[in-house]
């Protein structure tokens, strides 16, 4: 009887763990973030006097603070604007990545870009350039 109770408990714990894992927060896709960053963010920055901004120009902490502050262009705009479905809809006629990711939830795309920035940061796993 005790053995059956232990087996049942182990199965119950395994089921709860599996459910919790399946129901956990979105697991960011850094590769999708890289495509969006390089295709959308970099393409716009190259056209500006500031030029492209490689992920490796900042540390993970600096990127995290930048995303948390949600202040782009020295506070003139919001980072979240450029990761939004509304912005992607505005530029999708001229930007294939914006068109490709038009239906991705804002929170998911933000997490994807953040994952790429963290991975490609100066102190990240694979410091990245813009090309």
PyMOL commands that place a pseudoatom at each C-alpha (Angstrom):
pseudoatom trace, name=CA, resn=UNK, resi=1, chain=A, elem=C, hetatm=0, pos=[0.000, 0.000, 0.000]
pseudoatom trace, name=CA, resn=UNK, resi=2, chain=A, elem=C, hetatm=0, pos=[2.816, 2.395, 0.900]
pseudoatom trace, name=CA, resn=UNK, resi=3, chain=A, elem=C, hetatm=0, pos=[4.582, 1.590, -2.374]
pseudoatom trace, name=CA, resn=UNK, resi=4, chain=A, elem=C, hetatm=0, pos=[1.403, 2.414, -4.360]
pseudoatom trace, name=CA, resn=UNK, resi=5, chain=A, elem=C, hetatm=0, pos=[1.094, 5.741, -2.527]
pseudoatom trace, name=CA, resn=UNK, resi=6, chain=A, elem=C, hetatm=0, pos=[4.699, 6.637, -3.378]
pseudoatom trace, name=CA, resn=UNK, resi=7, chain=A, elem=C, hetatm=0, pos=[4.219, 5.716, -7.033]
pseudoatom trace, name=CA, resn=UNK, resi=8, chain=A, elem=C, hetatm=0, pos=[0.980, 7.730, -7.178]
pseudoatom trace, name=CA, resn=UNK, resi=9, chain=A, elem=C, hetatm=0, pos=[2.727, 10.708, -5.524]
pseudoatom trace, name=CA, resn=UNK, resi=10, chain=A, elem=C, hetatm=0, pos=[5.596, 10.521, -8.001]
pseudoatom trace, name=CA, resn=UNK, resi=11, chain=A, elem=C, hetatm=0, pos=[3.170, 10.438, -10.934]
pseudoatom trace, name=CA, resn=UNK, resi=12, chain=A, elem=C, hetatm=0, pos=[1.183, 13.347, -9.515]
pseudoatom trace, name=CA, resn=UNK, resi=13, chain=A, elem=C, hetatm=0, pos=[4.341, 15.424, -9.025]
pseudoatom trace, name=CA, resn=UNK, resi=14, chain=A, elem=C, hetatm=0, pos=[5.506, 14.620, -12.553]
pseudoatom trace, name=CA, resn=UNK, resi=15, chain=A, elem=C, hetatm=0, pos=[2.104, 15.635, -13.982]
pseudoatom trace, name=CA, resn=UNK, resi=16, chain=A, elem=C, hetatm=0, pos=[2.059, 18.924, -12.059]
pseudoatom trace, name=CA, resn=UNK, resi=17, chain=A, elem=C, hetatm=0, pos=[5.628, 19.678, -13.142]
pseudoatom trace, name=CA, resn=UNK, resi=18, chain=A, elem=C, hetatm=0, pos=[4.808, 18.946, -16.785]
pseudoatom trace, name=CA, resn=UNK, resi=19, chain=A, elem=C, hetatm=0, pos=[1.717, 21.148, -16.637]
pseudoatom trace, name=CA, resn=UNK, resi=20, chain=A, elem=C, hetatm=0, pos=[3.627, 23.974, -14.933]
pseudoatom trace, name=CA, resn=UNK, resi=21, chain=A, elem=C, hetatm=0, pos=[6.326, 23.800, -17.585]
pseudoatom trace, name=CA, resn=UNK, resi=22, chain=A, elem=C, hetatm=0, pos=[3.775, 23.877, -20.399]
pseudoatom trace, name=CA, resn=UNK, resi=23, chain=A, elem=C, hetatm=0, pos=[1.962, 26.803, -18.801]
pseudoatom trace, name=CA, resn=UNK, resi=24, chain=A, elem=C, hetatm=0, pos=[5.127, 28.759, -18.034]
pseudoatom trace, name=CA, resn=UNK, resi=25, chain=A, elem=C, hetatm=0, pos=[5.974, 32.139, -19.533]
pseudoatom trace, name=CA, resn=UNK, resi=26, chain=A, elem=C, hetatm=0, pos=[6.921, 32.523, -23.168]
pseudoatom trace, name=CA, resn=UNK, resi=27, chain=A, elem=C, hetatm=0, pos=[10.373, 31.144, -24.002]
pseudoatom trace, name=CA, resn=UNK, resi=28, chain=A, elem=C, hetatm=0, pos=[12.004, 33.844, -26.118]
pseudoatom trace, name=CA, resn=UNK, resi=29, chain=A, elem=C, hetatm=0, pos=[13.475, 32.983, -29.513]
pseudoatom trace, name=CA, resn=UNK, resi=30, chain=A, elem=C, hetatm=0, pos=[16.738, 34.921, -29.863]
pseudoatom trace, name=CA, resn=UNK, resi=31, chain=A, elem=C, hetatm=0, pos=[17.013, 33.923, -33.536]
pseudoatom trace, name=CA, resn=UNK, resi=32, chain=A, elem=C, hetatm=0, pos=[13.676, 35.557, -34.328]
pseudoatom trace, name=CA, resn=UNK, resi=33, chain=A, elem=C, hetatm=0, pos=[14.830, 38.586, -32.332]
pseudoatom trace, name=CA, resn=UNK, resi=34, chain=A, elem=C, hetatm=0, pos=[18.017, 38.717, -34.404]
pseudoatom trace, name=CA, resn=UNK, resi=35, chain=A, elem=C, hetatm=0, pos=[16.064, 38.691, -37.669]
pseudoatom trace, name=CA, resn=UNK, resi=36, chain=A, elem=C, hetatm=0, pos=[13.777, 41.485, -36.495]
pseudoatom trace, name=CA, resn=UNK, resi=37, chain=A, elem=C, hetatm=0, pos=[16.604, 43.584, -35.016]
pseudoatom trace, name=CA, resn=UNK, resi=38, chain=A, elem=C, hetatm=0, pos=[18.787, 43.294, -38.095]
pseudoatom trace, name=CA, resn=UNK, resi=39, chain=A, elem=C, hetatm=0, pos=[15.949, 43.755, -40.572]
pseudoatom trace, name=CA, resn=UNK, resi=40, chain=A, elem=C, hetatm=0, pos=[13.935, 46.457, -38.849]
pseudoatom trace, name=CA, resn=UNK, resi=41, chain=A, elem=C, hetatm=0, pos=[16.042, 48.242, -36.227]
pseudoatom trace, name=CA, resn=UNK, resi=42, chain=A, elem=C, hetatm=0, pos=[19.318, 48.218, -38.148]
pseudoatom trace, name=CA, resn=UNK, resi=43, chain=A, elem=C, hetatm=0, pos=[17.723, 49.146, -41.476]
pseudoatom trace, name=CA, resn=UNK, resi=44, chain=A, elem=C, hetatm=0, pos=[16.266, 52.283, -39.900]
pseudoatom trace, name=CA, resn=UNK, resi=45, chain=A, elem=C, hetatm=0, pos=[19.419, 53.219, -37.973]
pseudoatom trace, name=CA, resn=UNK, resi=46, chain=A, elem=C, hetatm=0, pos=[21.612, 52.892, -41.057]
pseudoatom trace, name=CA, resn=UNK, resi=47, chain=A, elem=C, hetatm=0, pos=[19.510, 55.589, -42.727]
pseudoatom trace, name=CA, resn=UNK, resi=48, chain=A, elem=C, hetatm=0, pos=[20.003, 57.917, -39.735]
pseudoatom trace, name=CA, resn=UNK, resi=49, chain=A, elem=C, hetatm=0, pos=[23.152, 59.904, -38.911]
pseudoatom trace, name=CA, resn=UNK, resi=50, chain=A, elem=C, hetatm=0, pos=[23.679, 57.753, -35.808]
pseudoatom trace, name=CA, resn=UNK, resi=51, chain=A, elem=C, hetatm=0, pos=[24.267, 54.652, -37.929]
pseudoatom trace, name=CA, resn=UNK, resi=52, chain=A, elem=C, hetatm=0, pos=[23.694, 51.046, -36.913]
pseudoatom trace, name=CA, resn=UNK, resi=53, chain=A, elem=C, hetatm=0, pos=[23.962, 50.044, -33.271]
pseudoatom trace, name=CA, resn=UNK, resi=54, chain=A, elem=C, hetatm=0, pos=[25.393, 46.584, -32.796]
pseudoatom trace, name=CA, resn=UNK, resi=55, chain=A, elem=C, hetatm=0, pos=[24.259, 44.597, -29.757]
pseudoatom trace, name=CA, resn=UNK, resi=56, chain=A, elem=C, hetatm=0, pos=[27.925, 44.299, -28.770]
pseudoatom trace, name=CA, resn=UNK, resi=57, chain=A, elem=C, hetatm=0, pos=[28.149, 48.056, -28.175]
pseudoatom trace, name=CA, resn=UNK, resi=58, chain=A, elem=C, hetatm=0, pos=[26.401, 47.634, -24.798]
pseudoatom trace, name=CA, resn=UNK, resi=59, chain=A, elem=C, hetatm=0, pos=[26.506, 45.200, -21.884]
pseudoatom trace, name=CA, resn=UNK, resi=60, chain=A, elem=C, hetatm=0, pos=[23.560, 43.040, -20.881]
pseudoatom trace, name=CA, resn=UNK, resi=61, chain=A, elem=C, hetatm=0, pos=[22.847, 45.389, -17.978]
pseudoatom trace, name=CA, resn=UNK, resi=62, chain=A, elem=C, hetatm=0, pos=[22.861, 48.402, -20.305]
pseudoatom trace, name=CA, resn=UNK, resi=63, chain=A, elem=C, hetatm=0, pos=[20.483, 46.704, -22.754]
pseudoatom trace, name=CA, resn=UNK, resi=64, chain=A, elem=C, hetatm=0, pos=[18.208, 45.634, -19.897]
pseudoatom trace, name=CA, resn=UNK, resi=65, chain=A, elem=C, hetatm=0, pos=[18.084, 49.207, -18.593]
pseudoatom trace, name=CA, resn=UNK, resi=66, chain=A, elem=C, hetatm=0, pos=[17.413, 50.562, -22.099]
pseudoatom trace, name=CA, resn=UNK, resi=67, chain=A, elem=C, hetatm=0, pos=[14.489, 48.174, -22.603]
pseudoatom trace, name=CA, resn=UNK, resi=68, chain=A, elem=C, hetatm=0, pos=[13.144, 48.797, -19.109]
pseudoatom trace, name=CA, resn=UNK, resi=69, chain=A, elem=C, hetatm=0, pos=[13.291, 52.589, -19.567]
pseudoatom trace, name=CA, resn=UNK, resi=70, chain=A, elem=C, hetatm=0, pos=[11.387, 52.203, -22.862]
pseudoatom trace, name=CA, resn=UNK, resi=71, chain=A, elem=C, hetatm=0, pos=[13.011, 55.420, -24.081]
pseudoatom trace, name=CA, resn=UNK, resi=72, chain=A, elem=C, hetatm=0, pos=[14.267, 55.484, -27.657]
pseudoatom trace, name=CA, resn=UNK, resi=73, chain=A, elem=C, hetatm=0, pos=[16.125, 58.382, -29.299]
pseudoatom trace, name=CA, resn=UNK, resi=74, chain=A, elem=C, hetatm=0, pos=[16.962, 59.977, -25.956]
pseudoatom trace, name=CA, resn=UNK, resi=75, chain=A, elem=C, hetatm=0, pos=[13.355, 59.752, -24.818]
pseudoatom trace, name=CA, resn=UNK, resi=76, chain=A, elem=C, hetatm=0, pos=[11.791, 61.222, -27.947]
pseudoatom trace, name=CA, resn=UNK, resi=77, chain=A, elem=C, hetatm=0, pos=[10.036, 57.932, -28.628]
pseudoatom trace, name=CA, resn=UNK, resi=78, chain=A, elem=C, hetatm=0, pos=[9.371, 54.574, -26.978]
pseudoatom trace, name=CA, resn=UNK, resi=79, chain=A, elem=C, hetatm=0, pos=[11.219, 51.353, -27.745]
pseudoatom trace, name=CA, resn=UNK, resi=80, chain=A, elem=C, hetatm=0, pos=[7.920, 49.498, -27.418]
pseudoatom trace, name=CA, resn=UNK, resi=81, chain=A, elem=C, hetatm=0, pos=[6.512, 51.483, -30.347]
pseudoatom trace, name=CA, resn=UNK, resi=82, chain=A, elem=C, hetatm=0, pos=[9.047, 49.914, -32.713]
pseudoatom trace, name=CA, resn=UNK, resi=83, chain=A, elem=C, hetatm=0, pos=[8.213, 46.417, -31.474]
pseudoatom trace, name=CA, resn=UNK, resi=84, chain=A, elem=C, hetatm=0, pos=[4.456, 46.856, -31.713]
pseudoatom trace, name=CA, resn=UNK, resi=85, chain=A, elem=C, hetatm=0, pos=[2.010, 45.305, -34.173]
pseudoatom trace, name=CA, resn=UNK, resi=86, chain=A, elem=C, hetatm=0, pos=[0.903, 48.827, -35.098]
pseudoatom trace, name=CA, resn=UNK, resi=87, chain=A, elem=C, hetatm=0, pos=[4.442, 49.800, -36.146]
pseudoatom trace, name=CA, resn=UNK, resi=88, chain=A, elem=C, hetatm=0, pos=[4.917, 46.543, -38.047]
pseudoatom trace, name=CA, resn=UNK, resi=89, chain=A, elem=C, hetatm=0, pos=[1.667, 47.249, -39.894]
pseudoatom trace, name=CA, resn=UNK, resi=90, chain=A, elem=C, hetatm=0, pos=[2.969, 50.734, -40.816]
pseudoatom trace, name=CA, resn=UNK, resi=91, chain=A, elem=C, hetatm=0, pos=[6.180, 49.426, -42.391]
pseudoatom trace, name=CA, resn=UNK, resi=92, chain=A, elem=C, hetatm=0, pos=[5.236, 45.953, -43.622]
pseudoatom trace, name=CA, resn=UNK, resi=93, chain=A, elem=C, hetatm=0, pos=[4.846, 47.133, -47.227]
pseudoatom trace, name=CA, resn=UNK, resi=94, chain=A, elem=C, hetatm=0, pos=[8.539, 48.061, -47.310]
pseudoatom trace, name=CA, resn=UNK, resi=95, chain=A, elem=C, hetatm=0, pos=[10.014, 45.653, -44.758]
pseudoatom trace, name=CA, resn=UNK, resi=96, chain=A, elem=C, hetatm=0, pos=[9.799, 41.874, -45.180]
pseudoatom trace, name=CA, resn=UNK, resi=97, chain=A, elem=C, hetatm=0, pos=[10.581, 41.121, -41.498]
pseudoatom trace, name=CA, resn=UNK, resi=98, chain=A, elem=C, hetatm=0, pos=[7.818, 43.444, -40.322]
pseudoatom trace, name=CA, resn=UNK, resi=99, chain=A, elem=C, hetatm=0, pos=[5.463, 41.667, -42.704]
pseudoatom trace, name=CA, resn=UNK, resi=100, chain=A, elem=C, hetatm=0, pos=[6.671, 38.216, -41.624]
pseudoatom trace, name=CA, resn=UNK, resi=101, chain=A, elem=C, hetatm=0, pos=[6.159, 38.978, -37.918]
pseudoatom trace, name=CA, resn=UNK, resi=102, chain=A, elem=C, hetatm=0, pos=[2.998, 41.088, -38.353]
pseudoatom trace, name=CA, resn=UNK, resi=103, chain=A, elem=C, hetatm=0, pos=[0.877, 38.801, -36.172]
pseudoatom trace, name=CA, resn=UNK, resi=104, chain=A, elem=C, hetatm=0, pos=[3.417, 38.071, -33.415]
pseudoatom trace, name=CA, resn=UNK, resi=105, chain=A, elem=C, hetatm=0, pos=[2.290, 39.359, -30.025]
pseudoatom trace, name=CA, resn=UNK, resi=106, chain=A, elem=C, hetatm=0, pos=[4.125, 42.500, -28.916]
pseudoatom trace, name=CA, resn=UNK, resi=107, chain=A, elem=C, hetatm=0, pos=[5.273, 40.820, -25.698]
pseudoatom trace, name=CA, resn=UNK, resi=108, chain=A, elem=C, hetatm=0, pos=[6.731, 37.863, -27.604]
pseudoatom trace, name=CA, resn=UNK, resi=109, chain=A, elem=C, hetatm=0, pos=[8.612, 39.996, -30.115]
pseudoatom trace, name=CA, resn=UNK, resi=110, chain=A, elem=C, hetatm=0, pos=[9.931, 42.199, -27.315]
pseudoatom trace, name=CA, resn=UNK, resi=111, chain=A, elem=C, hetatm=0, pos=[11.170, 39.095, -25.491]
pseudoatom trace, name=CA, resn=UNK, resi=112, chain=A, elem=C, hetatm=0, pos=[12.743, 37.787, -28.722]
pseudoatom trace, name=CA, resn=UNK, resi=113, chain=A, elem=C, hetatm=0, pos=[14.623, 41.030, -29.386]
pseudoatom trace, name=CA, resn=UNK, resi=114, chain=A, elem=C, hetatm=0, pos=[15.692, 41.232, -25.726]
pseudoatom trace, name=CA, resn=UNK, resi=115, chain=A, elem=C, hetatm=0, pos=[17.004, 37.651, -25.899]
pseudoatom trace, name=CA, resn=UNK, resi=116, chain=A, elem=C, hetatm=0, pos=[19.036, 38.540, -29.001]
pseudoatom trace, name=CA, resn=UNK, resi=117, chain=A, elem=C, hetatm=0, pos=[20.397, 41.691, -27.371]
pseudoatom trace, name=CA, resn=UNK, resi=118, chain=A, elem=C, hetatm=0, pos=[21.403, 39.780, -24.227]
pseudoatom trace, name=CA, resn=UNK, resi=119, chain=A, elem=C, hetatm=0, pos=[23.070, 37.042, -26.259]
pseudoatom trace, name=CA, resn=UNK, resi=120, chain=A, elem=C, hetatm=0, pos=[24.832, 39.550, -28.520]
pseudoatom trace, name=CA, resn=UNK, resi=121, chain=A, elem=C, hetatm=0, pos=[25.782, 42.059, -25.817]
pseudoatom trace, name=CA, resn=UNK, resi=122, chain=A, elem=C, hetatm=0, pos=[29.394, 42.984, -25.111]
pseudoatom trace, name=CA, resn=UNK, resi=123, chain=A, elem=C, hetatm=0, pos=[29.354, 40.529, -22.187]
pseudoatom trace, name=CA, resn=UNK, resi=124, chain=A, elem=C, hetatm=0, pos=[26.874, 38.098, -23.800]
pseudoatom trace, name=CA, resn=UNK, resi=125, chain=A, elem=C, hetatm=0, pos=[27.392, 34.524, -24.948]
pseudoatom trace, name=CA, resn=UNK, resi=126, chain=A, elem=C, hetatm=0, pos=[28.046, 35.618, -28.560]
pseudoatom trace, name=CA, resn=UNK, resi=127, chain=A, elem=C, hetatm=0, pos=[28.778, 39.349, -28.959]
pseudoatom trace, name=CA, resn=UNK, resi=128, chain=A, elem=C, hetatm=0, pos=[27.093, 40.357, -32.213]
pseudoatom trace, name=CA, resn=UNK, resi=129, chain=A, elem=C, hetatm=0, pos=[27.490, 42.974, -34.884]
pseudoatom trace, name=CA, resn=UNK, resi=130, chain=A, elem=C, hetatm=0, pos=[24.639, 44.254, -37.001]
pseudoatom trace, name=CA, resn=UNK, resi=131, chain=A, elem=C, hetatm=0, pos=[25.407, 42.246, -40.112]
for i in range(1, 131): cmd.bond("trace and resi %d" % i, "trace and resi %d" % (i + 1))
show_as sticks, trace
zoom trace
